[in-house]
Amino acid sequence: MSTTDTLLRAVREIEPIIRQHAPEAERERRLAAPVARAMHQAGLYRLWRPKAFGGFELDPISGLRIIEEVSRIDSAAGWNLQIAVAHDMFAPWFCDQAAQEIFNADAIPVGAFNPARKAVQVAGGYRISGRTSFVSGAHHATAFIGFAHIHDDGKLRVDANGMPETRLIAVPASEAEIVDNWNTMGMRGSGSHDVDMQDVFIPEHWAAPWGPLVKPGSAYEGPLYRLTVWPAIAALVAPALGITRAAIDEAIELINNKTPAFGTKTLKNNAVVQSQLAEAEAKLGASRAFFFGAFEEAWQEAVAGRPITVALKGRMQLAMTHATLECAKAVSLIHEIAGASGIREEYSFERHFRDVHVITQHGFLSASKLESIGQILLGLDPEWPFFQF
């Protein structure tokens, strides 16, 4: 049995725990501790961690499949999982010592990148201050990853091009404060609260110069890490796929058992329902195939040691944005099929609808990214800065 199959089996084994605590996550606006503990014990937070640090160093498709499966069970668990494994993909920028300390076998690194924090250089390191929003999984983190701009005597330090000198930083979770303000339409269980830190010291090696990756740490020389940040961005899509799969599966069960009020024809024999269900399935299947196909192409390039071109990065971004938008359309179709059942909390349809539409608003996936993809297709320089990485 492959490592991926073993991990998928582990997901099935902890499925009862995830399902049991899903309502708690929704109610408390944070992933339930027993779920985080179960995923940690199953090794799920180590999907993309290097083998040198006790990780599995899975290929991107395998990692995405596992996140997708967890998300099918519960969106909060899937989102918390993806945000943690995604941050492992930023580890290659750190030196070997920092990587070993921050991304050890027990680590759950999470974070957010906007706005950048303030870094003041002091003897032996930096003092970090600032508040960052959308820090999913903050309650279970061991370290917060993000950006910081260096300030000297209260003034922003800039480089030769007039751009802020930026560091990729890690801060121990114990040194920061979670600001309880995650009050949202959907994805409530992700616990994506603000995180604030004031004058927290970190050693100098926990702050890495940020820019295109030139030489990764020695544990990060395998093909997975040649894809740099792209698996991390792709991980955001997997929950949308899992949510959509769950919505369709639950719709099929509803359709097989429901006769609408004031009607005599069952949903199962309703032609509109039949066609909408088929359309939703097609949207999920087609977008999933495009998404996985683009990343399989990138993976083969990485294995062969060839650089990932801007054109291929554009294709990956297009597949990610397209999949997210199509998932939202598919879930909207399911919501129409469900009728009044779609607004009742005893069913999951209303949560699927809320959750997937919140995901479409993520800055790395939203429809706004189509502009940069169009620029690439037209031979123009894309505005989206991550195409540099």
C-alpha positions as CSV (number, residue, x, y, z in Angstrom):
1,M,0.0,0.0,0.0
2,S,1.4,3.4,-1.0
3,T,1.9,6.2,1.5
4,T,-1.0,8.1,0.0
5,D,-3.3,5.1,0.4
6,T,-2.2,4.7,4.0
7,L,-2.9,8.4,4.7
8,L,-6.3,8.2,3.0
9,R,-7.1,5.2,5.2
10,A,-6.0,7.2,8.2
11,V,-8.5,9.9,7.2
12,R,-11.3,7.4,7.0
13,E,-10.3,6.1,10.5
14,I,-10.6,9.6,12.1
15,E,-13.7,10.5,10.1
16,P,-16.1,9.8,13.0
17,I,-14.1,12.3,15.2
18,I,-14.1,14.9,12.5
19,R,-17.9,14.6,12.0
20,Q,-18.6,14.5,15.7
21,H,-16.9,17.8,16.3
22,A,-17.9,19.7,13.1
23,P,-20.9,21.4,14.7
24,E,-18.6,22.6,17.6
25,A,-16.2,24.1,15.1
26,E,-19.0,26.0,13.4
27,R,-20.4,27.2,16.7
28,E,-17.1,28.1,18.4
29,R,-15.6,29.6,15.2
30,R,-12.4,27.5,15.5
31,L,-11.4,23.9,14.7
32,A,-12.2,21.6,17.7
33,A,-9.1,20.5,19.6
34,P,-9.9,16.8,19.3
35,V,-9.9,17.1,15.5
36,A,-6.6,18.9,15.4
37,R,-5.2,16.3,17.7
38,A,-6.5,13.4,15.6
39,M,-5.1,14.9,12.4
40,H,-1.7,15.5,14.1
41,Q,-1.6,12.0,15.4
42,A,-2.4,10.7,11.9
43,G,0.5,12.6,10.5
44,L,-1.6,14.7,8.2
45,Y,0.2,17.9,9.0
46,R,3.4,16.4,7.6
47,L,2.1,15.8,4.0
48,W,4.6,18.2,2.4
49,R,7.3,18.2,5.1
50,P,10.6,16.9,4.0
51,K,11.5,13.3,4.9
52,A,14.6,14.7,6.7
53,F,12.3,16.3,9.2
54,G,9.9,13.3,9.6
55,G,7.6,14.3,6.9
56,F,6.1,12.3,3.9
57,E,7.3,14.7,1.1
58,L,4.3,13.7,-1.0
59,D,3.9,14.8,-4.6
60,P,1.5,17.7,-4.9
61,I,-1.4,15.7,-6.3
62,S,-1.3,13.2,-3.5
63,G,-1.3,16.0,-0.9
64,L,-4.2,17.7,-2.6
65,R,-6.2,14.5,-2.7
66,I,-5.8,14.0,1.0
67,I,-6.9,17.6,1.8
68,E,-9.8,17.2,-0.5
69,E,-11.0,14.1,1.3
70,V,-10.7,15.7,4.7
71,S,-12.7,18.7,3.3
72,R,-15.4,16.3,2.0
73,I,-16.0,15.3,5.7
74,D,-15.7,18.8,7.1
75,S,-14.7,22.1,5.6
76,A,-13.1,23.5,8.8
77,A,-10.9,20.4,9.2
78,G,-9.9,20.5,5.5
79,W,-9.2,24.2,5.6
80,N,-7.1,24.0,8.7
81,L,-5.1,21.1,7.3
82,Q,-4.4,22.8,4.0
83,I,-3.3,26.1,5.6
84,A,-0.8,24.2,7.8
85,V,0.7,22.0,5.1
86,A,0.8,25.0,2.7
87,H,3.1,26.9,5.1
88,D,5.6,24.0,4.9
89,M,6.2,25.2,1.3
90,F,7.7,28.4,2.6
91,A,10.3,26.6,4.6
92,P,12.9,26.4,1.8
93,W,13.6,30.1,2.2
94,F,14.9,29.6,5.8
95,C,18.4,28.4,6.6
96,D,18.9,24.8,7.7
97,Q,19.0,25.6,11.4
98,A,15.8,27.7,11.3
99,A,14.0,25.1,9.2
100,Q,14.8,22.3,11.7
101,E,13.6,24.5,14.6
102,I,10.4,25.8,13.0
103,F,9.3,22.8,10.8
104,N,10.1,19.9,13.1
105,A,8.0,16.7,13.1
106,D,5.5,18.1,15.6
107,A,5.1,21.5,14.0
108,I,1.8,23.1,12.9
109,P,2.9,26.2,11.1
110,V,0.2,28.6,10.0
111,G,0.1,32.3,9.1
112,A,-1.0,35.1,6.8
113,F,0.9,37.6,4.7
114,N,-1.0,40.8,4.7
115,P,-0.4,43.3,6.1
116,A,3.3,42.8,6.7
117,R,4.5,43.2,10.2
118,K,7.1,45.6,11.4
119,A,10.7,44.3,12.1
120,V,13.2,46.3,14.1
121,Q,16.7,44.9,14.0
122,V,18.4,44.5,17.4
123,A,21.4,42.5,18.7
124,G,21.0,38.9,17.6
125,G,17.7,39.3,15.8
126,Y,14.6,41.3,15.3
127,R,11.7,42.8,17.3
128,I,8.5,42.0,15.6
129,S,5.2,43.9,15.9
130,G,1.9,44.0,14.0
131,R,-1.5,42.5,13.5
132,T,-2.4,40.2,10.6
133,S,-5.8,39.1,9.5
134,F,-7.1,35.7,8.3
135,V,-4.8,33.5,10.3
136,S,-6.6,30.2,9.9
137,G,-6.0,27.5,12.5
138,A,-4.4,30.0,14.9
139,H,-5.5,28.2,18.0
140,H,-3.6,25.0,17.2
141,A,-0.4,26.6,15.7
142,T,3.1,26.1,16.9
143,A,4.5,29.1,14.8
144,F,3.1,32.0,12.8
145,I,4.7,32.5,9.4
146,G,4.4,35.8,7.5
147,F,6.1,38.9,6.1
148,A,7.8,41.8,7.9
149,H,9.2,45.0,6.6
150,I,12.4,46.3,8.3
151,H,12.3,49.7,10.0
152,D,15.3,51.8,11.0
153,D,14.7,54.6,13.6
154,G,11.0,54.5,12.8
155,K,11.5,54.7,9.0
156,L,10.8,51.9,6.5
157,R,14.0,50.5,5.0
158,V,13.9,50.3,1.2
159,D,16.1,48.6,-1.4
160,A,17.8,50.1,-4.4
161,N,14.5,50.0,-6.3
162,G,12.6,51.8,-3.6
163,M,10.8,48.7,-2.4
164,P,10.5,47.7,1.3
165,E,13.1,45.3,2.5
166,T,11.0,42.3,3.4
167,R,11.7,39.3,5.5
168,L,9.9,36.0,5.7
169,I,9.6,35.5,9.4
170,A,8.4,32.9,11.9
171,V,7.2,33.7,15.4
172,P,6.5,31.2,18.2
173,A,2.7,31.0,18.6
174,S,3.1,31.3,22.4
175,E,4.4,34.9,21.8
176,A,1.3,36.2,20.0
177,E,-2.3,37.0,20.9
178,I,-5.3,35.7,19.0
179,V,-7.9,38.4,18.4
180,D,-11.3,36.9,18.5
181,N,-12.9,38.6,15.5
182,W,-13.7,35.8,13.0
183,N,-17.4,36.6,12.5
184,T,-18.3,35.6,8.9
185,M,-20.9,34.2,6.6
186,G,-19.1,31.0,6.0
187,M,-16.0,29.0,6.8
188,R,-16.7,29.8,10.4
189,G,-15.0,26.7,11.7
190,S,-11.7,27.6,10.1
191,G,-10.9,29.9,13.1
192,S,-9.3,32.5,10.8
193,H,-9.0,35.2,13.5
194,D,-6.5,38.1,13.6
195,V,-3.1,37.5,15.3
196,D,-1.4,40.3,17.1
197,M,2.2,40.5,18.4
198,Q,4.0,43.4,20.0
199,D,7.8,43.7,20.3
200,V,8.4,40.0,20.1
201,F,12.0,38.9,19.7
202,I,13.0,36.4,17.1
203,P,16.6,35.3,16.4
204,E,18.1,36.6,13.2
205,H,18.0,33.2,11.5
206,W,14.2,33.1,11.9
207,A,14.0,36.0,9.4
208,A,14.9,35.1,5.8
209,P,15.3,37.5,2.9
210,W,12.2,37.3,0.7
211,G,12.5,37.1,-3.0
212,P,12.6,34.4,-5.8
213,L,14.1,31.3,-4.3
214,V,17.8,30.9,-5.3
215,K,19.1,28.1,-3.1
216,P,16.7,26.1,-0.9
217,G,17.7,24.6,2.4
218,S,19.5,21.3,2.2
219,A,16.3,19.4,3.2
220,Y,14.4,21.0,0.4
221,E,16.2,19.9,-2.8
222,G,13.6,17.3,-3.9
223,P,11.3,18.0,-6.8
224,L,8.4,19.0,-4.6
225,Y,10.2,22.1,-3.5
226,R,11.1,23.1,-7.1
227,L,7.4,24.1,-7.4
228,T,8.1,26.7,-4.7
229,V,4.8,28.3,-3.5
230,W,2.5,26.8,-6.1
231,P,1.4,23.7,-4.1
232,A,0.7,26.1,-1.2
233,I,-1.6,28.2,-3.3
234,A,-3.2,25.1,-4.8
235,A,-4.0,23.7,-1.4
236,L,-6.6,26.5,-1.0
237,V,-8.6,24.9,-3.8
238,A,-8.8,21.4,-2.4
239,P,-11.4,22.4,0.3
240,A,-13.7,23.7,-2.4
241,L,-13.5,20.4,-4.3
242,G,-14.2,18.5,-1.1
243,I,-17.2,20.7,-0.2
244,T,-18.7,20.3,-3.7
245,R,-18.3,16.5,-3.6
246,A,-20.1,16.4,-0.2
247,A,-22.9,18.7,-1.5
248,I,-23.5,16.5,-4.6
249,D,-23.4,13.3,-2.6
250,E,-25.9,14.6,-0.1
251,A,-28.1,16.0,-2.8
252,I,-28.3,12.5,-4.4
253,E,-29.5,11.1,-1.1
254,L,-32.0,13.9,-0.7
255,I,-33.3,13.5,-4.3
256,N,-33.8,9.8,-3.8
257,N,-36.0,10.3,-0.7
258,K,-37.8,13.6,-1.1
259,T,-41.2,14.6,-2.6
260,P,-41.6,18.4,-2.6
261,A,-44.4,19.9,-0.6
262,F,-47.6,20.5,-2.6
263,G,-46.3,18.2,-5.4
264,T,-46.8,14.6,-6.4
265,K,-43.6,14.1,-8.5
266,T,-40.5,13.0,-6.5
267,L,-37.3,14.9,-7.0
268,K,-35.8,11.8,-8.5
269,N,-38.3,12.0,-11.4
270,N,-38.0,15.7,-11.9
271,A,-36.3,16.5,-15.2
272,V,-35.0,19.9,-14.0
273,V,-33.4,18.3,-11.0
274,Q,-31.9,15.5,-13.1
275,S,-30.3,18.0,-15.4
276,Q,-29.1,20.3,-12.6
277,L,-27.5,17.4,-10.8
278,A,-25.7,16.3,-14.0
279,E,-24.5,19.8,-14.6
280,A,-23.1,20.1,-11.1
281,E,-21.3,16.8,-11.4
282,A,-19.8,17.9,-14.7
283,K,-18.6,21.2,-13.3
284,L,-16.8,19.4,-10.4
285,G,-15.4,16.7,-12.6
286,A,-14.2,19.0,-15.4
287,S,-12.6,21.6,-13.1
288,R,-11.0,18.9,-11.0
289,A,-9.5,17.3,-14.1
290,F,-8.1,20.6,-15.3
291,F,-6.8,21.4,-11.9
292,F,-5.0,18.1,-11.3
293,G,-3.9,17.9,-14.9
294,A,-2.1,21.3,-14.6
295,F,-0.3,20.3,-11.4
296,E,0.6,16.9,-12.8
297,E,2.3,18.7,-15.8
298,A,4.1,20.9,-13.3
299,W,5.2,17.9,-11.2
300,Q,6.6,16.2,-14.2
301,E,8.6,19.3,-15.1
302,A,9.9,19.4,-11.5
303,V,10.9,15.7,-11.5
304,A,12.8,16.3,-14.8
305,G,14.6,19.2,-13.2
306,R,13.2,21.7,-15.7
307,P,12.2,25.2,-14.7
308,I,8.5,26.0,-14.2
309,T,7.7,28.6,-16.9
310,V,5.5,31.6,-16.5
311,A,3.2,30.1,-19.0
312,L,2.8,26.9,-16.9
313,K,2.4,29.0,-13.7
314,G,-0.4,30.9,-15.5
315,R,-2.0,27.6,-16.5
316,M,-1.9,26.5,-12.8
317,Q,-3.4,29.7,-11.6
318,L,-6.1,29.5,-14.2
319,A,-6.9,25.9,-13.2
320,M,-7.1,27.0,-9.5
321,T,-9.3,30.0,-10.1
322,H,-11.5,28.1,-12.6
323,A,-12.0,25.2,-10.2
324,T,-12.9,27.5,-7.3
325,L,-15.5,29.4,-9.4
326,E,-17.0,26.3,-10.9
327,C,-17.3,24.6,-7.5
328,A,-19.3,27.6,-6.3
329,K,-21.6,27.3,-9.4
330,A,-22.0,23.6,-8.8
331,V,-22.9,24.1,-5.1
332,S,-25.4,26.9,-6.1
333,L,-27.1,24.3,-8.4
334,I,-27.3,21.9,-5.6
335,H,-28.8,24.6,-3.3
336,E,-31.5,25.1,-5.9
337,I,-32.2,21.4,-6.0
338,A,-32.5,21.2,-2.2
339,G,-35.2,23.8,-2.1
340,A,-36.4,24.5,1.4
341,S,-34.1,21.8,2.7
342,G,-31.2,24.1,1.6
343,I,-32.0,26.7,4.2
344,R,-32.5,24.4,7.2
345,E,-29.6,23.9,9.6
346,E,-30.4,20.2,10.1
347,Y,-29.1,19.7,6.5
348,S,-25.6,20.7,5.4
349,F,-26.6,22.4,2.1
350,E,-26.7,25.8,3.6
351,R,-23.3,25.4,5.1
352,H,-21.8,24.1,1.9
353,F,-23.3,27.1,0.1
354,R,-21.9,29.6,2.5
355,D,-18.5,27.9,2.8
356,V,-17.7,27.6,-0.9
357,H,-18.7,31.1,-1.7
358,V,-16.4,32.4,1.0
359,I,-13.5,30.5,-0.6
360,T,-14.2,32.3,-3.9
361,Q,-13.3,35.6,-2.1
362,H,-9.7,34.5,-1.3
363,G,-7.3,36.8,-2.9
364,F,-5.1,34.0,-4.3
365,L,-8.1,32.3,-6.0
366,S,-10.7,35.0,-6.8
367,A,-11.9,36.0,-10.3
368,S,-9.5,39.0,-10.1
369,K,-6.6,36.6,-10.9
370,L,-8.1,36.1,-14.4
371,E,-6.7,39.4,-15.4
372,S,-3.1,38.4,-14.8
373,I,-3.7,35.1,-16.6
374,G,-5.0,37.0,-19.6
375,Q,-1.9,39.2,-19.5
376,I,0.3,36.0,-19.7
377,L,-1.8,34.7,-22.6
378,L,-1.2,38.0,-24.4
379,G,2.5,38.0,-23.8
380,L,2.3,40.8,-21.3
381,D,4.0,40.9,-17.9
382,P,1.5,39.7,-15.3
383,E,0.7,42.0,-12.4
384,W,0.3,39.1,-9.9
385,P,3.7,39.1,-8.0
386,F,3.7,35.4,-7.2
387,F,4.4,34.5,-10.9
388,Q,7.9,35.6,-10.0
389,F,8.3,32.6,-7.7
